[in-house]
Amino acid sequence: MANEGVSVLAELRALRSASSDWRLSRGDVGVFAVLLQHMNAVGVSWPGPTRIGRLASLASRNVKASLQRLGALQYVEVIRPGPRKANRVPILGPPPVPSQKG
């Protein structure tokens, strides 16, 4: 169910874009789906790698790699506030996807 302030349609568009992005693995798309599921009204998500891994059926090291890839491709921005504090992950929205041919 979508959070208030973020439309279900926007979430679906973001997930559809990620699932059709040839640069992302299935695990990356699973991590992105979990982040969308946990997003608050202003588009920030903060589940930990253990929870993400459990819901996306991935090992925590794969979750970390997926978060790095999603950040590098500008789907999300991972904000690390400091030791012993939960990472904040603002969802940036679907970026333009370059052609596979070029």
MODELLER restraints for C-alpha pairs under 7 A, 6 or more apart:
rsr = mdl.restraints
at = mdl.atoms
rsr.add(forms.Gaussian(group=physical.xy_distance, feature=features.Distance(at['CA:2:A'], at['CA:8:A']), mean=5.39, stdev=0.5))
rsr.add(forms.Gaussian(group=physical.xy_distance, feature=features.Distance(at['CA:3:A'], at['CA:40:A']), mean=6.07, stdev=0.5))
rsr.add(forms.Gaussian(group=physical.xy_distance, feature=features.Distance(at['CA:3:A'], at['CA:41:A']), mean=5.64, stdev=0.5))
rsr.add(forms.Gaussian(group=physical.xy_distance, feature=features.Distance(at['CA:4:A'], at['CA:41:A']), mean=5.36, stdev=0.5))
rsr.add(forms.Gaussian(group=physical.xy_distance, feature=features.Distance(at['CA:5:A'], at['CA:41:A']), mean=4.74, stdev=0.5))
rsr.add(forms.Gaussian(group=physical.xy_distance, feature=features.Distance(at['CA:5:A'], at['CA:42:A']), mean=6.72, stdev=0.5))
rsr.add(forms.Gaussian(group=physical.xy_distance, feature=features.Distance(at['CA:6:A'], at['CA:41:A']), mean=5.81, stdev=0.5))
rsr.add(forms.Gaussian(group=physical.xy_distance, feature=features.Distance(at['CA:11:A'], at['CA:36:A']), mean=6.76, stdev=0.5))
rsr.add(forms.Gaussian(group=physical.xy_distance, feature=features.Distance(at['CA:14:A'], at['CA:93:A']), mean=5.94, stdev=0.5))
rsr.add(forms.Gaussian(group=physical.xy_distance, feature=features.Distance(at['CA:14:A'], at['CA:94:A']), mean=5.27, stdev=0.5))
rsr.add(forms.Gaussian(group=physical.xy_distance, feature=features.Distance(at['CA:15:A'], at['CA:33:A']), mean=6.51, stdev=0.5))
rsr.add(forms.Gaussian(group=physical.xy_distance, feature=features.Distance(at['CA:17:A'], at['CA:94:A']), mean=6.07, stdev=0.5))
rsr.add(forms.Gaussian(group=physical.xy_distance, feature=features.Distance(at['CA:18:A'], at['CA:29:A']), mean=6.05, stdev=0.5))
rsr.add(forms.Gaussian(group=physical.xy_distance, feature=features.Distance(at['CA:18:A'], at['CA:94:A']), mean=6.95, stdev=0.5))
rsr.add(forms.Gaussian(group=physical.xy_distance, feature=features.Distance(at['CA:19:A'], at['CA:29:A']), mean=5.94, stdev=0.5))
rsr.add(forms.Gaussian(group=physical.xy_distance, feature=features.Distance(at['CA:21:A'], at['CA:97:A']), mean=6.45, stdev=0.5))
rsr.add(forms.Gaussian(group=physical.xy_distance, feature=features.Distance(at['CA:27:A'], at['CA:66:A']), mean=6.92, stdev=0.5))
rsr.add(forms.Gaussian(group=physical.xy_distance, feature=features.Distance(at['CA:28:A'], at['CA:66:A']), mean=4.88, stdev=0.5))
rsr.add(forms.Gaussian(group=physical.xy_distance, feature=features.Distance(at['CA:30:A'], at['CA:56:A']), mean=5.21, stdev=0.5))
rsr.add(forms.Gaussian(group=physical.xy_distance, feature=features.Distance(at['CA:31:A'], at['CA:52:A']), mean=6.39, stdev=0.5))
rsr.add(forms.Gaussian(group=physical.xy_distance, feature=features.Distance(at['CA:31:A'], at['CA:56:A']), mean=5.98, stdev=0.5))
rsr.add(forms.Gaussian(group=physical.xy_distance, feature=features.Distance(at['CA:31:A'], at['CA:63:A']), mean=6.82, stdev=0.5))
rsr.add(forms.Gaussian(group=physical.xy_distance, feature=features.Distance(at['CA:31:A'], at['CA:66:A']), mean=6.86, stdev=0.5))
rsr.add(forms.Gaussian(group=physical.xy_distance, feature=features.Distance(at['CA:34:A'], at['CA:52:A']), mean=6.25, stdev=0.5))
rsr.add(forms.Gaussian(group=physical.xy_distance, feature=features.Distance(at['CA:34:A'], at['CA:55:A']), mean=6.88, stdev=0.5))
rsr.add(forms.Gaussian(group=physical.xy_distance, feature=features.Distance(at['CA:34:A'], at['CA:56:A']), mean=6.87, stdev=0.5))
rsr.add(forms.Gaussian(group=physical.xy_distance, feature=features.Distance(at['CA:35:A'], at['CA:45:A']), mean=5.77, stdev=0.5))
rsr.add(forms.Gaussian(group=physical.xy_distance, feature=features.Distance(at['CA:38:A'], at['CA:45:A']), mean=5.47, stdev=0.5))
rsr.add(forms.Gaussian(group=physical.xy_distance, feature=features.Distance(at['CA:38:A'], at['CA:47:A']), mean=6.90, stdev=0.5))
rsr.add(forms.Gaussian(group=physical.xy_distance, feature=features.Distance(at['CA:39:A'], at['CA:45:A']), mean=4.31, stdev=0.5))
rsr.add(forms.Gaussian(group=physical.xy_distance, feature=features.Distance(at['CA:43:A'], at['CA:90:A']), mean=5.73, stdev=0.5))
rsr.add(forms.Gaussian(group=physical.xy_distance, feature=features.Distance(at['CA:43:A'], at['CA:91:A']), mean=5.59, stdev=0.5))
rsr.add(forms.Gaussian(group=physical.xy_distance, feature=features.Distance(at['CA:44:A'], at['CA:88:A']), mean=6.59, stdev=0.5))
rsr.add(forms.Gaussian(group=physical.xy_distance, feature=features.Distance(at['CA:44:A'], at['CA:89:A']), mean=5.51, stdev=0.5))
rsr.add(forms.Gaussian(group=physical.xy_distance, feature=features.Distance(at['CA:44:A'], at['CA:90:A']), mean=4.13, stdev=0.5))
rsr.add(forms.Gaussian(group=physical.xy_distance, feature=features.Distance(at['CA:44:A'], at['CA:91:A']), mean=6.07, stdev=0.5))
rsr.add(forms.Gaussian(group=physical.xy_distance, feature=features.Distance(at['CA:45:A'], at['CA:88:A']), mean=6.05, stdev=0.5))
rsr.add(forms.Gaussian(group=physical.xy_distance, feature=features.Distance(at['CA:45:A'], at['CA:89:A']), mean=5.00, stdev=0.5))
rsr.add(forms.Gaussian(group=physical.xy_distance, feature=features.Distance(at['CA:45:A'], at['CA:90:A']), mean=6.07, stdev=0.5))
rsr.add(forms.Gaussian(group=physical.xy_distance, feature=features.Distance(at['CA:46:A'], at['CA:86:A']), mean=6.63, stdev=0.5))
rsr.add(forms.Gaussian(group=physical.xy_distance, feature=features.Distance(at['CA:46:A'], at['CA:87:A']), mean=5.92, stdev=0.5))
rsr.add(forms.Gaussian(group=physical.xy_distance, feature=features.Distance(at['CA:46:A'], at['CA:88:A']), mean=4.93, stdev=0.5))
rsr.add(forms.Gaussian(group=physical.xy_distance, feature=features.Distance(at['CA:46:A'], at['CA:89:A']), mean=5.79, stdev=0.5))
rsr.add(forms.Gaussian(group=physical.xy_distance, feature=features.Distance(at['CA:49:A'], at['CA:60:A']), mean=5.69, stdev=0.5))
rsr.add(forms.Gaussian(group=physical.xy_distance, feature=features.Distance(at['CA:49:A'], at['CA:63:A']), mean=6.16, stdev=0.5))
rsr.add(forms.Gaussian(group=physical.xy_distance, feature=features.Distance(at['CA:50:A'], at['CA:60:A']), mean=6.03, stdev=0.5))
rsr.add(forms.Gaussian(group=physical.xy_distance, feature=features.Distance(at['CA:53:A'], at['CA:59:A']), mean=5.62, stdev=0.5))
rsr.add(forms.Gaussian(group=physical.xy_distance, feature=features.Distance(at['CA:53:A'], at['CA:60:A']), mean=5.63, stdev=0.5))
rsr.add(forms.Gaussian(group=physical.xy_distance, feature=features.Distance(at['CA:53:A'], at['CA:63:A']), mean=6.06, stdev=0.5))
rsr.add(forms.Gaussian(group=physical.xy_distance, feature=features.Distance(at['CA:70:A'], at['CA:76:A']), mean=5.86, stdev=0.5))
rsr.add(forms.Gaussian(group=physical.xy_distance, feature=features.Distance(at['CA:71:A'], at['CA:77:A']), mean=5.23, stdev=0.5))
rsr.add(forms.Gaussian(group=physical.xy_distance, feature=features.Distance(at['CA:71:A'], at['CA:78:A']), mean=6.59, stdev=0.5))
rsr.add(forms.Gaussian(group=physical.xy_distance, feature=features.Distance(at['CA:74:A'], at['CA:92:A']), mean=6.69, stdev=0.5))
rsr.add(forms.Gaussian(group=physical.xy_distance, feature=features.Distance(at['CA:74:A'], at['CA:95:A']), mean=6.29, stdev=0.5))
rsr.add(forms.Gaussian(group=physical.xy_distance, feature=features.Distance(at['CA:75:A'], at['CA:91:A']), mean=6.31, stdev=0.5))
rsr.add(forms.Gaussian(group=physical.xy_distance, feature=features.Distance(at['CA:75:A'], at['CA:92:A']), mean=5.31, stdev=0.5))
rsr.add(forms.Gaussian(group=physical.xy_distance, feature=features.Distance(at['CA:75:A'], at['CA:93:A']), mean=5.61, stdev=0.5))
rsr.add(forms.Gaussian(group=physical.xy_distance, feature=features.Distance(at['CA:75:A'], at['CA:94:A']), mean=5.69, stdev=0.5))
rsr.add(forms.Gaussian(group=physical.xy_distance, feature=features.Distance(at['CA:75:A'], at['CA:95:A']), mean=6.38, stdev=0.5))
rsr.add(forms.Gaussian(group=physical.xy_distance, feature=features.Distance(at['CA:76:A'], at['CA:89:A']), mean=6.30, stdev=0.5))
rsr.add(forms.Gaussian(group=physical.xy_distance, feature=features.Distance(at['CA:76:A'], at['CA:90:A']), mean=5.71, stdev=0.5))
rsr.add(forms.Gaussian(group=physical.xy_distance, feature=features.Distance(at['CA:76:A'], at['CA:91:A']), mean=4.58, stdev=0.5))
rsr.add(forms.Gaussian(group=physical.xy_distance, feature=features.Distance(at['CA:76:A'], at['CA:92:A']), mean=5.04, stdev=0.5))
rsr.add(forms.Gaussian(group=physical.xy_distance, feature=features.Distance(at['CA:77:A'], at['CA:89:A']), mean=5.57, stdev=0.5))
rsr.add(forms.Gaussian(group=physical.xy_distance, feature=features.Distance(at['CA:77:A'], at['CA:90:A']), mean=5.54, stdev=0.5))
rsr.add(forms.Gaussian(group=physical.xy_distance, feature=features.Distance(at['CA:77:A'], at['CA:91:A']), mean=6.76, stdev=0.5))
rsr.add(forms.Gaussian(group=physical.xy_distance, feature=features.Distance(at['CA:77:A'], at['CA:92:A']), mean=6.96, stdev=0.5))
rsr.add(forms.Gaussian(group=physical.xy_distance, feature=features.Distance(at['CA:78:A'], at['CA:87:A']), mean=6.71, stdev=0.5))
rsr.add(forms.Gaussian(group=physical.xy_distance, feature=features.Distance(at['CA:78:A'], at['CA:88:A']), mean=6.07, stdev=0.5))
rsr.add(forms.Gaussian(group=physical.xy_distance, feature=features.Distance(at['CA:78:A'], at['CA:89:A']), mean=4.71, stdev=0.5))
rsr.add(forms.Gaussian(group=physical.xy_distance, feature=features.Distance(at['CA:78:A'], at['CA:90:A']), mean=6.97, stdev=0.5))
rsr.add(forms.Gaussian(group=physical.xy_distance, feature=features.Distance(at['CA:79:A'], at['CA:87:A']), mean=5.64, stdev=0.5))
rsr.add(forms.Gaussian(group=physical.xy_distance, feature=features.Distance(at['CA:79:A'], at['CA:88:A']), mean=5.09, stdev=0.5))
rsr.add(forms.Gaussian(group=physical.xy_distance, feature=features.Distance(at['CA:79:A'], at['CA:89:A']), mean=6.08, stdev=0.5))
rsr.add(forms.Gaussian(group=physical.xy_distance, feature=features.Distance(at['CA:80:A'], at['CA:87:A']), mean=4.85, stdev=0.5))
rsr.add(forms.Gaussian(group=physical.xy_distance, feature=features.Distance(at['CA:80:A'], at['CA:88:A']), mean=6.65, stdev=0.5))
rsr.add(forms.Gaussian(group=physical.xy_distance, feature=features.Distance(at['CA:81:A'], at['CA:87:A']), mean=6.42, stdev=0.5))
